[in-house]
Amino acid sequence: MLHTPSGGAGHGTAATDSGADGLMSIGAVLNALRGEFPEVTISKIRFLEAEGLIEPRRTPSGYRKFSAHDVERLGRVLRMQRDHYLPLKVIREHLAAMERGEAVQLPVVGRQRDGETALEQPDQPTAARIGRDELLTAVGVGERELEEWESYGLLTPLEDGAYDAEAVSVALLFVELGRFGIEPRHLRAMKAAADREAGLVDQVVAPLKRHRNPQTRAHAEARAKELAGLTVKLHAALVQTALGVRLP
């Protein structure tokens, strides 16, 4: 049985936010999940509910209330997206099979995460790239959508025609934004801003990358990750400030 999402303070917060009936608010669920899925949002949870992946209860006033089973199911869905890049239709089929007690073999397509070794998954090699057909299947779109993203420079294949495995996460966000009427042409400014931010980070770490000392060059990668995290946080804070909203 897959474990219930947990992680540090988030899990503790969820416990304190649970009602006398043991049910949790959507904010408490968000806190419980963020230990393992730091990028999950309330909008994402609502989207998965709209797609029929979870069915939380509703109070007479319309507030969502989640059981422990709902949270565990959410964790399964998010892991299938993160670790296996499965489209929602396939995830729905896998969940139904699990609930029938059937054994489900999940493919491993994305990058091997920190702490994982080949011995842990001897028959499921991971890859840092994904083929075009695999990308289409993982995201659940057709050639037309992918070609449109490429035409606006939002996704770019590698020299061999494959894509970086992160392209799946990016494309899934394109799909979610599309539900709100945000088209690829609207996203060019975001892509340009991201490229500028990446250029700034690269400019800072470039001297370290060129250093003759191998340890210094290795430090450059760690520094780039740290700076990338800070720029993402700053970007999110600036957008929230501009809109006058506060995300949980």
Summary of the structure (lengths in Angstrom):
residues: 248
radius of gyration: 20.0
end to end distance: 29.5
largest distance: 66.2
contacts: 648
relative contact order: 0.07
helix: 59%
strand: 4%
